[in-house]
Amino acid sequence: MNWRSELIWIELITGSRKTSNFFWACILFLGSLGFLVVGTSSYLGKNLISVFPSQQIPFFPQGIVMSFYGIAGLFISSYLWCTISWNVGSGYDRFDRKEGIMSLFRWGFPGRNRRIFLRFFLKDIQSIRMEVREGLFPRRVLYMEIRGQGAIPLTRTDENLTPREIEQKAAELAYFLRVPIEVF
């Protein structure tokens, strides 16, 4: 959801709360739980769940390895669930021509730097830069070139924007900010 007027442009950025992250966190949790149950069943020598027959699996070395995979998967799954619950990467971009200020806000990981808030003058924005790489792993990222600061990404690297969408977004933003577009 974005909001625009003649003088203000606000663009909301989605973070970790995406359908794909929920899907992978669930799959990883269930799979690692299955590995851990099979490893524990092979250690105890009896089936804890009848779906996972483990009497044919010796505890050493297969049961140990399955238990290790289960524990490692639970750690990775808990990391994914934490990033989803903290909504890491979400925030907004706010361009205000009335005040001449551009603000970027993102949520990070908990700690001292959880809130990432950057402010720049619009007069310091040199250009809007598009990085377009096609091929096996296409990459289409929109940057904002700021005098003395370098390039700041405005879109996520995993956003699957079509070339037409990224061109349109870059053109609209460049027109709003009255800066040129660079393509790399």
N, CA and C atoms as an extended XYZ file, in Angstrom:
552
Properties=species:S:1:pos:R:3:atomname:S:1:resname:S:1:resid:I:1 pbc="F F F"
N         0.834       -1.160        0.000 N   MET     1
C         0.000        0.000        0.000 CA  MET     1
C         0.892        1.241        0.000 C   MET     1
N         0.683        2.111       -0.943 N   ASN     2
C         1.442        3.341       -1.054 CA  ASN     2
C         0.492        4.517       -1.038 C   ASN     2
N         1.025        5.688       -0.696 N   TRP     3
C         0.221        6.884       -0.665 CA  TRP     3
C         1.000        8.006       -1.332 C   TRP     3
N         0.333        8.712       -2.237 N   ARG     4
C         0.983        9.805       -2.959 CA  ARG     4
C         0.068       11.007       -3.032 C   ARG     4
N         0.697       12.166       -2.976 N   SER     5
C         0.024       13.422       -3.285 CA  SER     5
C         1.007       14.237       -4.119 C   SER     5
N         0.715       15.495       -4.321 N   GLU     6
C         1.626       16.313       -5.111 CA  GLU     6
C         2.951       16.532       -4.413 C   GLU     6
N         2.929       16.607       -3.084 N   LEU     7
C         4.135       16.968       -2.336 CA  LEU     7
C         4.719       15.840       -1.491 C   LEU     7
N         3.947       14.804       -1.223 N   ILE     8
C         4.425       13.723       -0.349 CA  ILE     8
C         4.206       12.375       -1.023 C   ILE     8
N         5.213       11.500       -0.911 N   TRP     9
C         5.133       10.130       -1.426 CA  TRP     9
C         5.565        9.215       -0.284 C   TRP     9
N         4.673        8.340        0.126 N   ILE    10
C         4.988        7.364        1.172 CA  ILE    10
C         4.827        5.976        0.579 C   ILE    10
N         5.872        5.176        0.711 N   GLU    11
C         5.849        3.801        0.199 CA  GLU    11
C         6.132        2.849        1.348 C   GLU    11
N         5.180        1.969        1.621 N   LEU    12
C         5.345        0.989        2.686 CA  LEU    12
C         6.155       -0.196        2.169 C   LEU    12
N         7.052       -0.691        2.995 N   ILE    13
C         7.933       -1.804        2.642 CA  ILE    13
C         7.537       -3.025        3.463 C   ILE    13
N         7.267       -4.136        2.778 N   THR    14
C         6.956       -5.372        3.503 CA  THR    14
C         8.252       -5.987        4.015 C   THR    14
N         8.184       -6.590        5.146 N   GLY    15
C         9.368       -7.189        5.743 CA  GLY    15
C         9.356       -8.693        5.625 C   GLY    15
N         9.606       -9.345        6.724 N   SER    16
C         9.723      -10.801        6.747 CA  SER    16
C         8.386      -11.520        6.766 C   SER    16
N         7.316      -10.817        6.959 N   ARG    17
C         5.997      -11.463        7.022 CA  ARG    17
C         5.440      -11.685        5.625 C   ARG    17
N         6.091      -12.569        4.919 N   LYS    18
C         5.652      -12.943        3.584 CA  LYS    18
C         5.171      -14.382        3.616 C   LYS    18
N         4.317      -14.730        2.685 N   THR    19
C         3.754      -16.076        2.624 CA  THR    19
C         4.850      -17.123        2.478 C   THR    19
N         5.852      -16.833        1.679 N   SER    20
C         6.918      -17.809        1.463 CA  SER    20
C         7.695      -18.069        2.753 C   SER    20
N         7.918      -17.036        3.575 N   ASN    21
C         8.620      -17.245        4.839 CA  ASN    21
C         7.792      -18.092        5.802 C   ASN    21
N         6.473      -17.857        5.859 N   PHE    22
C         5.611      -18.697        6.693 CA  PHE    22
C         5.661      -20.147        6.217 C   PHE    22
N         5.590      -20.334        4.912 N   PHE    23
C         5.618      -21.669        4.329 CA  PHE    23
C         6.914      -22.400        4.695 C   PHE    23
N         8.062      -21.759        4.467 N   TRP    24
C         9.343      -22.416        4.738 CA  TRP    24
C         9.579      -22.631        6.226 C   TRP    24
N         9.117      -21.720        7.066 N   ALA    25
C         9.273      -21.905        8.509 CA  ALA    25
C         8.460      -23.108        8.985 C   ALA    25
N         7.247      -23.277        8.459 N   CYS    26
C         6.413      -24.439        8.829 CA  CYS    26
C         7.027      -25.738        8.326 C   CYS    26
N         7.438      -25.759        7.060 N   ILE    27
C         8.032      -26.970        6.485 CA  ILE    27
C         9.294      -27.358        7.243 C   ILE    27
N        10.141      -26.375        7.531 N   LEU    28
C        11.388      -26.655        8.246 CA  LEU    28
C        11.114      -27.158        9.657 C   LEU    28
N        10.141      -26.561       10.337 N   PHE    29
C         9.808      -27.003       11.688 CA  PHE    29
C         9.301      -28.439       11.688 C   PHE    29
N         8.357      -28.742       10.798 N   LEU    30
C         7.793      -30.099       10.762 CA  LEU    30
C         8.832      -31.135       10.334 C   LEU    30
N         9.648      -30.800        9.350 N   GLY    31
C        10.683      -31.737        8.906 CA  GLY    31
C        11.719      -32.009        9.976 C   GLY    31
N        12.175      -30.958       10.647 N   SER    32
C        13.186      -31.159       11.690 CA  SER    32
C        12.598      -31.889       12.892 C   SER    32
N        11.328      -31.646       13.171 N   LEU    33
C        10.671      -32.383       14.251 CA  LEU    33
C        10.599      -33.876       13.911 C   LEU    33
N        10.319      -34.186       12.650 N   GLY    34
C        10.311      -35.582       12.207 CA  GLY    34
C        11.682      -36.233       12.365 C   GLY    34
N        12.739      -35.529       11.953 N   PHE    35
C        14.090      -36.060       12.124 CA  PHE    35
C        14.414      -36.306       13.597 C   PHE    35
N        14.037      -35.358       14.452 N   LEU    36
C        14.328      -35.500       15.876 CA  LEU    36
C        13.551      -36.668       16.487 C   LEU    36
N        12.309      -36.873       16.090 N   VAL    37
C        11.507      -37.993       16.600 CA  VAL    37
C        12.110      -39.322       16.166 C   VAL    37
N        12.541      -39.409       14.902 N   VAL    38
C        13.154      -40.655       14.427 CA  VAL    38
C        14.470      -40.923       15.151 C   VAL    38
N        15.280      -39.879       15.359 N   GLY    39
C        16.538      -40.056       16.090 CA  GLY    39
C        16.309      -40.483       17.524 C   GLY    39
N        15.331      -39.885       18.175 N   THR    40
C        15.002      -40.252       19.558 CA  THR    40
C        14.429      -41.667       19.620 C   THR    40
N        13.604      -42.020       18.645 N   SER    41
C        13.032      -43.375       18.609 CA  SER    41
C        14.121      -44.423       18.420 C   SER    41
N        15.103      -44.127       17.586 N   SER    42
C        16.180      -45.097       17.387 CA  SER    42
C        17.037      -45.226       18.646 C   SER    42
N        17.159      -44.151       19.421 N   TYR    43
C        17.904      -44.224       20.675 CA  TYR    43
C        17.160      -45.064       21.700 C   TYR    43
N        15.839      -44.863       21.801 N   LEU    44
C        15.035      -45.608       22.769 CA  LEU    44
C        14.741      -47.039       22.322 C   LEU    44
N        14.844      -47.295       21.016 N   GLY    45
C        14.605      -48.631       20.490 CA  GLY    45
C        13.144      -48.975       20.301 C   GLY    45
N        12.263      -47.994       20.341 N   LYS    46
C        10.851      -48.254       20.112 CA  LYS    46
C        10.259      -47.074       19.347 C   LYS    46
N         9.164      -47.351       18.636 N   ASN    47
C         8.523      -46.326       17.829 CA  ASN    47
C         7.726      -45.369       18.715 C   ASN    47
N         8.082      -44.099       18.676 N   LEU    48
C         7.309      -43.087       19.403 CA  LEU    48
C         6.052      -42.704       18.627 C   LEU    48
N         6.179      -42.678       17.315 N   ILE    49
C         5.045      -42.411       16.432 CA  ILE    49
C         5.054      -43.499       15.376 C   ILE    49
N         3.912      -44.139       15.163 N   SER    50
C         3.871      -45.287       14.259 CA  SER    50
C         4.151      -44.896       12.806 C   SER    50
N         4.006      -43.623       12.457 N   VAL    51
C         4.254      -43.182       11.087 CA  VAL    51
C         5.742      -43.267       10.764 C   VAL    51
N         6.584      -43.080       11.786 N   PHE    52
C         8.033      -43.096       11.596 CA  PHE    52
C         8.615      -44.389       12.164 C   PHE    52
N         8.683      -45.452       11.375 N   PRO    53
C         9.280      -46.689       11.899 CA  PRO    53
C        10.789      -46.505       12.051 C   PRO    53
N        11.271      -46.675       13.267 N   SER    54
C        12.685      -46.412       13.515 CA  SER    54
C        13.429      -47.619       14.065 C   SER    54
N        12.792      -48.776       14.147 N   GLN    55
C        13.484      -49.938       14.689 CA  GLN    55
C        14.565      -50.448       13.751 C   GLN    55
N        14.447      -50.137       12.435 N   GLN    56
C        15.469      -50.566       11.488 CA  GLN    56
C        16.655      -49.607       11.466 C   GLN    56
N        16.552      -48.477       12.124 N   ILE    57
C        17.627      -47.477       12.100 CA  ILE    57
C        18.460      -47.621       13.370 C   ILE    57
N        19.740      -47.988       13.221 N   PRO    58
C        20.607      -48.056       14.408 CA  PRO    58
C        20.920      -46.643       14.907 C   PRO    58
N        21.047      -46.536       16.233 N   PHE    59
C        21.302      -45.201       16.784 CA  PHE    59
C        22.659      -44.657       16.353 C   PHE    59
N        23.643      -45.549       16.299 N   PHE    60
C        24.967      -45.109       15.845 CA  PHE    60
C        25.236      -45.654       14.470 C   PHE    60
N        25.461      -44.900       13.459 N   PRO    61
C        25.599      -43.450       13.336 CA  PRO    61
C        24.339      -42.765       12.816 C   PRO    61
N        23.353      -43.508       12.237 N   GLN    62
C        22.213      -42.856       11.591 CA  GLN    62
C        21.325      -42.091       12.576 C   GLN    62
N        21.042      -42.649       13.725 N   GLY    63
C        20.184      -41.989       14.712 CA  GLY    63
C        20.799      -40.700       15.231 C   GLY    63
N        22.120      -40.720       15.447 N   ILE    64
C        22.803      -39.507       15.909 CA  ILE    64
C        22.715      -38.415       14.851 C   ILE    64
N        22.954      -38.802       13.598 N   VAL    65
C        22.914      -37.824       12.505 CA  VAL    65
C        21.499      -37.261       12.348 C   VAL    65
N        20.493      -38.114       12.435 N   MET    66
C        19.117      -37.622       12.307 CA  MET    66
C        18.753      -36.703       13.471 C   MET    66
N        19.202      -37.027       14.667 N   SER    67
C        18.951      -36.153       15.817 CA  SER    67
C        19.646      -34.806       15.628 C   SER    67
N        20.871      -34.840       15.120 N   PHE    68
C        21.603      -33.599       14.866 CA  PHE    68
C        20.878      -32.741       13.831 C   PHE    68
N        20.422      -33.365       12.738 N   TYR    69
C        19.669      -32.626       11.721 CA  TYR    69
C        18.378      -32.042       12.296 C   TYR    69
N        17.715      -32.821       13.159 N   GLY    70
C        16.486      -32.339       13.781 CA  GLY    70
C        16.729      -31.133       14.675 C   GLY    70
N        17.785      -31.193       15.486 N   ILE    71
C        18.100      -30.068       16.373 CA  ILE    71
C        18.522      -28.845       15.560 C   ILE    71
N        19.368      -29.059       14.548 N   ALA    72
C        19.799      -27.936       13.702 CA  ALA    72
C        18.605      -27.316       12.978 C   ALA    72
N        17.711      -28.135       12.485 N   GLY    73
C        16.523      -27.624       11.807 CA  GLY    73
C        15.626      -26.836       12.744 C   GLY    73
N        15.509      -27.280       13.988 N   LEU    74
C        14.703      -26.530       14.953 CA  LEU    74
C        15.314      -25.156       15.243 C   LEU    74
N        16.646      -25.089       15.310 N   PHE    75
C        17.302      -23.792       15.508 CA  PHE    75
C        17.048      -22.860       14.325 C   PHE    75
N        17.186      -23.376       13.118 N   ILE    76
C        16.960      -22.552       11.926 CA  ILE    76
C        15.496      -22.138       11.841 C   ILE    76
N        14.605      -23.062       12.157 N   SER    77
C        13.176      -22.744       12.152 CA  SER    77
C        12.854      -21.676       13.188 C   SER    77
N        13.440      -21.761       14.372 N   SER    78
C        13.174      -20.741       15.390 CA  SER    78
C        13.714      -19.385       14.951 C   SER    78
N        14.840      -19.368       14.236 N   TYR    79
C        15.364      -18.116       13.684 CA  TYR    79
C        14.360      -17.517       12.689 C   TYR    79
N        13.821      -18.345       11.802 N   LEU    80
C        12.828      -17.858       10.842 CA  LEU    80
C        11.581      -17.330       11.543 C   LEU    80
N        11.105      -18.051       12.550 N   TRP    81
C         9.915      -17.596       13.269 CA  TRP    81
C        10.184      -16.289       14.008 C   TRP    81
N        11.389      -16.109       14.528 N   CYS    82
C        11.726      -14.845       15.195 CA  CYS    82
C        11.752      -13.691       14.203 C   CYS    82
N        12.357      -13.886       13.035 N   THR    83
C        12.377      -12.803       12.044 CA  THR    83
C        10.966      -12.472       11.566 C   THR    83
N        10.105      -13.487       11.485 N   ILE    84
C         8.713      -13.236       11.100 CA  ILE    84
C         7.998      -12.456       12.199 C   ILE    84
N         8.167      -12.844       13.448 N   SER    85
C         7.453      -12.157       14.529 CA  SER    85
C         7.977      -10.740       14.739 C   SER    85
N         9.288      -10.491       14.526 N   TRP    86
C         9.848       -9.140       14.641 CA  TRP    86
C         9.615       -8.322       13.373 C   TRP    86
N         9.205       -8.977       12.288 N   ASN    87
C         8.959       -8.342       10.990 CA  ASN    87
C        10.178       -7.545       10.528 C   ASN    87
N        11.306       -8.196       10.538 N   VAL    88
C        12.574       -7.576       10.162 CA  VAL    88
C        12.512       -7.127        8.703 C   VAL    88
N        12.953       -5.912        8.453 N   GLY    89
C        12.998       -5.376        7.099 CA  GLY    89
C        11.795       -4.547        6.709 C   GLY    89
N        10.769       -4.532        7.536 N   SER    90
C         9.592       -3.731        7.183 CA  SER    90
C         9.836       -2.271        7.543 C   SER    90
N         9.071       -1.409        6.942 N   GLY    91
C         9.220        0.012        7.223 CA  GLY    91
C         8.560        0.838        6.144 C   GLY    91
N         9.133        2.014        5.895 N   TYR    92
C         8.569        2.897        4.878 CA  TYR    92
C         9.654        3.808        4.317 C   TYR    92
N         9.384        4.333        3.132 N   ASP    93
C        10.168        5.393        2.503 CA  ASP    93
C         9.230        6.582        2.372 C   ASP    93
N         9.672        7.744        2.826 N   ARG    94
C         8.828        8.945        2.777 CA  ARG    94
C         9.603       10.072        2.099 C   ARG    94
N         9.053       10.543        1.007 N   PHE    95
C         9.642       11.647        0.263 CA  PHE    95
C         8.721       12.853        0.425 C   PHE    95
N         9.231       13.929        1.007 N   ASP    96
C         8.421       15.114        1.285 CA  ASP    96
C         9.032       16.315        0.564 C   ASP    96
N         8.419       16.710       -0.551 N   ARG    97
C         8.935       17.859       -1.308 CA  ARG    97
C         8.636       19.172       -0.596 C   ARG    97
N         7.619       19.187        0.237 N   LYS    98
C         7.262       20.412        0.961 CA  LYS    98
C         8.378       20.800        1.935 C   LYS    98
N         8.856       19.839        2.705 N   GLU    99
C         9.928       20.092        3.667 CA  GLU    99
C        11.307       19.872        3.066 C   GLU    99
N        11.371       19.171        1.909 N   GLY   100
C        12.650       18.896        1.261 CA  GLY   100
C        13.452       17.801        1.943 C   GLY   100
N        12.725       16.860        2.567 N   ILE   101
C        13.397       15.793        3.326 CA  ILE   101
C        12.904       14.434        2.869 C   ILE   101
N        13.838       13.491        2.812 N   MET   102
C        13.535       12.093        2.494 CA  MET   102
C        13.857       11.257        3.721 C   MET   102
N        12.922       10.412        4.154 N   SER   103
C        13.119        9.584        5.348 CA  SER   103
C        12.987        8.114        4.987 C   SER   103
N        13.904        7.314        5.488 N   LEU   104
C        13.841        5.859        5.346 CA  LEU   104
C        13.750        5.268        6.746 C   LEU   104
N        12.782        4.385        6.951 N   PHE   105
C        12.646        3.714        8.236 CA  PHE   105
C        12.526        2.218        8.012 C   PHE   105
N        13.289        1.446        8.753 N   ARG   106
C        13.216       -0.012        8.694 CA  ARG   106
C        13.338       -0.575       10.115 C   ARG   106
N        12.648       -1.697       10.321 N   TRP   107
C        12.806       -2.443       11.566 CA  TRP   107
C        13.936       -3.446       11.370 C   TRP   107
N        14.827       -3.543       12.342 N   GLY   108
C        15.918       -4.500       12.300 CA  GLY   108
C        15.725       -5.556       13.376 C   GLY   108
N        16.803       -6.239       13.719 N   PHE   109
C        16.762       -7.225       14.785 CA  PHE   109
C        16.769       -6.515       16.137 C   PHE   109
N        16.193       -7.127       17.179 N   PRO   110
C        16.164       -6.475       18.494 CA  PRO   110
C        17.569       -6.147       18.988 C   PRO   110
N        17.630       -5.066       19.693 N   GLY   111
C        18.897       -4.598       20.227 CA  GLY   111
C        18.951       -3.089       20.157 C   GLY   111
N        20.146       -2.581       20.283 N   ARG   112
C        20.329       -1.134       20.307 CA  ARG   112
C        19.940       -0.480       18.990 C   ARG   112
N        20.179       -1.160       17.880 N   ASN   113
C        19.906       -0.601       16.561 CA  ASN   113
C        18.671       -1.217       15.911 C   ASN   113
N        17.641       -1.502       16.691 N   ARG   114
C        16.432       -2.105       16.141 CA  ARG   114
C        15.742       -1.178       15.155 C   ARG   114
N        15.702        0.095       15.454 N   ARG   115
C        15.071        1.080       14.574 CA  ARG   115
C        16.144        1.703       13.695 C   ARG   115
N        15.967        1.559       12.402 N   ILE   116
C        16.891        2.153       11.446 CA  ILE   116
C        16.161        3.325       10.808 C   ILE   116
N        16.638        4.522       11.065 N   PHE   117
C        15.973        5.723       10.572 CA  PHE   117
C        17.018        6.636        9.946 C   PHE   117
N        16.879        6.877        8.647 N   LEU   118
C        17.804        7.729        7.911 CA  LEU   118
C        17.036        8.901        7.323 C   LEU   118
N        17.630       10.079        7.356 N   ARG   119
C        17.014       11.272        6.771 CA  ARG   119
C        18.039       11.956        5.879 C   ARG   119
N        17.572       12.398        4.720 N   PHE   120
C        18.418       13.107        3.769 CA  PHE   120
C        17.633       14.282        3.205 C   PHE   120
N        18.381       15.275        2.762 N   PHE   121
C        17.752       16.378        2.045 CA  PHE   121
C        17.505       15.941        0.612 C   PHE   121
N        16.390       16.341        0.059 N   LEU   122
C        16.080       15.977       -1.321 CA  LEU   122
C        17.074       16.592       -2.295 C   LEU   122
N        17.650       17.737       -1.935 N   LYS   123
C        18.620       18.375       -2.829 CA  LYS   123
C        19.916       17.573       -2.920 C   LYS   123
N        20.169       16.652       -1.974 N   ASP   124
C        21.370       15.814       -2.009 CA  ASP   124
C        21.192       14.561       -2.860 C   ASP   124
N        19.967       14.276       -3.298 N   ILE   125
C        19.724       13.107       -4.134 CA  ILE   125
C        20.178       13.440       -5.549 C   ILE   125
N        21.178       12.685       -6.033 N   GLN   126
C        21.730       12.949       -7.359 CA  GLN   126
C        20.933       12.265       -8.457 C   GLN   126
N        20.532       11.015       -8.214 N   SER   127
C        19.819       10.272       -9.255 CA  SER   127
C        19.145        9.047       -8.662 C   SER   127
N        18.274        8.463       -9.473 N   ILE   128
C        17.684        7.160       -9.179 CA  ILE   128
C        18.402        6.168      -10.084 C   ILE   128
N        18.943        5.127       -9.502 N   ARG   129
C        19.743        4.173      -10.264 CA  ARG   129
C        19.062        2.816      -10.297 C   ARG   129
N        19.002        2.223      -11.487 N   MET   130
C        18.447        0.882      -11.649 CA  MET   130
C        19.586       -0.076      -11.957 C   MET   130
N        19.630       -1.157      -11.230 N   GLU   131
C        20.579       -2.227      -11.542 CA  GLU   131
C        19.765       -3.390      -12.088 C   GLU   131
N        20.003       -3.709      -13.357 N   VAL   132
C        19.250       -4.770      -14.010 CA  VAL   132
C        20.242       -5.799      -14.529 C   VAL   132
N        20.135       -7.013      -13.993 N   ARG   133
C        20.954       -8.132      -14.455 CA  ARG   133
C        20.018       -9.259      -14.840 C   ARG   133
N        20.110       -9.682      -16.059 N   GLU   134
C        19.276      -10.788      -16.535 CA  GLU   134
C        20.108      -12.062      -16.543 C   GLU   134
N        19.466      -13.170      -16.818 N   GLY   135
C        20.168      -14.447      -16.893 CA  GLY   135
C        19.517      -15.472      -15.991 C   GLY   135
N        20.345      -16.414      -15.510 N   LEU   136
C        19.838      -17.494      -14.674 CA  LEU   136
C        19.274      -16.964      -13.349 C   LEU   136
N        19.993      -16.024      -12.750 N   PHE   137
C        19.537      -15.406      -11.503 CA  PHE   137
C        19.341      -13.908      -11.746 C   PHE   137
N        18.171      -13.508      -12.238 N   PRO   138
C        17.962      -12.088      -12.546 CA  PRO   138
C        17.934      -11.248      -11.268 C   PRO   138
N        18.433      -10.039      -11.400 N   ARG   139
C        18.482       -9.119      -10.259 CA  ARG   139
C        18.045       -7.746      -10.754 C   ARG   139
N        17.009       -7.223      -10.160 N   ARG   140
C        16.512       -5.901      -10.519 CA  ARG   140
C        16.308       -5.112       -9.229 C   ARG   140
N        17.194       -4.146       -9.009 N   VAL   141
C        17.172       -3.379       -7.766 CA  VAL   141
C        17.169       -1.894       -8.106 C   VAL   141
N        16.423       -1.143       -7.325 N   LEU   142
C        16.331        0.303       -7.477 CA  LEU   142
C        17.126        0.958       -6.350 C   LEU   142
N        18.048        1.860       -6.720 N   TYR   143
C        18.881        2.561       -5.746 CA  TYR   143
C        18.629        4.054       -5.829 C   TYR   143
N        18.986        4.743       -4.774 N   MET   144
C        18.963        6.187       -4.763 CA  MET   144
C        20.397        6.651       -4.503 C   MET   144
N        20.941        7.392       -5.434 N   GLU   145
C        22.314        7.885       -5.325 CA  GLU   145
C        22.295        9.206       -4.563 C   GLU   145
N        23.005        9.250       -3.425 N   ILE   146
C        23.004       10.434       -2.575 CA  ILE   146
C        24.412       11.001       -2.509 C   ILE   146
N        24.514       12.293       -2.678 N   ARG   147
C        25.805       12.982       -2.671 CA  ARG   147
C        26.513       12.754       -1.334 C   ARG   147
N        27.707       12.214       -1.395 N   GLY   148
C        28.510       11.977       -0.208 CA  GLY   148
C        28.167       10.713        0.562 C   GLY   148
N        27.114       10.001        0.213 N   GLN   149
C        26.689        8.810        0.946 CA  GLN   149
C        26.750        7.538        0.113 C   GLN   149
N        26.724        7.676       -1.196 N   GLY   150
C        26.712        6.495       -2.059 CA  GLY   150
C        25.295        6.105       -2.425 C   GLY   150
N        25.130        4.843       -2.787 N   ALA   151
C        23.827        4.345       -3.231 CA  ALA   151
C        23.110        3.648       -2.082 C   ALA   151
N        21.835        3.962       -1.932 N   ILE   152
C        20.996        3.340       -0.903 CA  ILE   152
C        19.894        2.568       -1.617 C   ILE   152
N        19.757        1.249       -1.337 N   PRO   153
C        18.717        0.470       -2.032 CA  PRO   153
C        17.318        0.855       -1.567 C   PRO   153
N        16.420        0.955       -2.531 N   LEU   154
C        15.021        1.269       -2.232 CA  LEU   154
C        14.125        0.047       -2.352 C   LEU   154
N        14.532       -0.938       -3.139 N   THR   155
C        13.763       -2.180       -3.264 CA  THR   155
C        14.606       -3.325       -2.726 C   THR   155
N        13.946       -4.368       -2.342 N   ARG   156
C        14.650       -5.550       -1.833 CA  ARG   156
C        15.250       -6.330       -2.991 C   ARG   156
N        16.330       -7.040       -2.724 N   THR   157
C        16.966       -7.823       -3.779 CA  THR   157
C        16.137       -9.046       -4.146 C   THR   157
N        15.288       -9.509       -3.227 N   ASP   158
C        14.475      -10.682       -3.521 CA  ASP   158
C        13.092      -10.320       -4.071 C   ASP   158
N        12.825       -9.035       -4.278 N   GLU   159
C        11.571       -8.635       -4.903 CA  GLU   159
C        11.633       -8.994       -6.374 C   GLU   159
N        10.676       -9.742       -6.837 N   ASN   160
C        10.677      -10.187       -8.229 CA  ASN   160
C         9.868       -9.226       -9.089 C   ASN   160
N        10.430       -8.052       -9.308 N   LEU   161
C         9.769       -7.077      -10.160 CA  LEU   161
C        10.116       -7.357      -11.615 C   LEU   161
N         9.153       -7.197      -12.487 N   THR   162
C         9.418       -7.345      -13.918 CA  THR   162
C        10.193       -6.109      -14.384 C   THR   162
N        10.891       -6.221      -15.522 N   PRO   163
C        11.608       -5.045      -16.015 CA  PRO   163
C        10.685       -3.837      -16.215 C   PRO   163
N         9.476       -4.094      -16.674 N   ARG   164
C         8.523       -2.988      -16.877 CA  ARG   164
C         8.141       -2.340      -15.549 C   ARG   164
N         7.916       -3.143      -14.508 N   GLU   165
C         7.539       -2.607      -13.206 CA  GLU   165
C         8.652       -1.759      -12.601 C   GLU   165
N         9.892       -2.256      -12.688 N   ILE   166
C        11.004       -1.501      -12.092 CA  ILE   166
C        11.270       -0.220      -12.868 C   ILE   166
N        11.100       -0.269      -14.200 N   GLU   167
C        11.267        0.944      -15.004 CA  GLU   167
C        10.192        1.966      -14.660 C   GLU   167
N         8.964        1.500      -14.513 N   GLN   168
C         7.868        2.400      -14.182 CA  GLN   168
C         8.068        3.021      -12.801 C   GLN   168
N         8.479        2.210      -11.844 N   LYS   169
C         8.707        2.706      -10.491 CA  LYS   169
C         9.840        3.731      -10.472 C   LYS   169
N        10.921        3.434      -11.199 N   ALA   170
C        12.050        4.359      -11.264 CA  ALA   170
C        11.651        5.659      -11.945 C   ALA   170
N        10.886        5.575      -13.035 N   ALA   171
C        10.466        6.770      -13.764 CA  ALA   171
C         9.552        7.647      -12.907 C   ALA   171
N         8.602        7.026      -12.198 N   GLU   172
C         7.690        7.797      -11.361 CA  GLU   172
C         8.432        8.481      -10.218 C   GLU   172
N         9.356        7.758       -9.595 N   LEU   173
C        10.107        8.336       -8.483 CA  LEU   173
C        11.043        9.440       -8.967 C   LEU   173
N        11.714        9.213      -10.087 N   ALA   174
C        12.610       10.236      -10.634 CA  ALA   174
C        11.828       11.479      -11.024 C   ALA   174
N        10.639       11.302      -11.594 N   TYR   175
C         9.799       12.436      -11.959 CA  TYR   175
C         9.349       13.193      -10.706 C   TYR   175
N         8.964       12.455       -9.671 N   PHE   176
C         8.519       13.080       -8.424 CA  PHE   176
C         9.646       13.878       -7.784 C   PHE   176
N        10.861       13.296       -7.773 N   LEU   177
C        12.010       13.955       -7.140 CA  LEU   177
C        12.723       14.938       -8.060 C   LEU   177
N        12.388       14.872       -9.351 N   ARG   178
C        13.013       15.729      -10.372 CA  ARG   178
C        14.520       15.488      -10.431 C   ARG   178
N        14.882       14.205      -10.552 N   VAL   179
C        16.281       13.804      -10.709 CA  VAL   179
C        16.381       12.849      -11.908 C   VAL   179
N        17.579       12.676      -12.471 N   PRO   180
C        17.723       11.765      -13.603 CA  PRO   180
C        17.747       10.300      -13.175 C   PRO   180
N        17.629        9.410      -14.180 N   ILE   181
C        17.689        7.968      -13.962 CA  ILE   181
C        18.974        7.450      -14.588 C   ILE   181
N        19.674        6.576      -13.849 N   GLU   182
C        20.862        5.907      -14.350 CA  GLU   182
C        20.566        4.413      -14.403 C   GLU   182
N        21.068        3.744      -15.441 N   VAL   183
C        20.853        2.299      -15.575 CA  VAL   183
C        22.203        1.601      -15.587 C   VAL   183
N        22.342        0.583      -14.752 N   PHE   184
C        23.577       -0.225      -14.702 CA  PHE   184
C        23.260       -1.661      -14.974 C   PHE   184
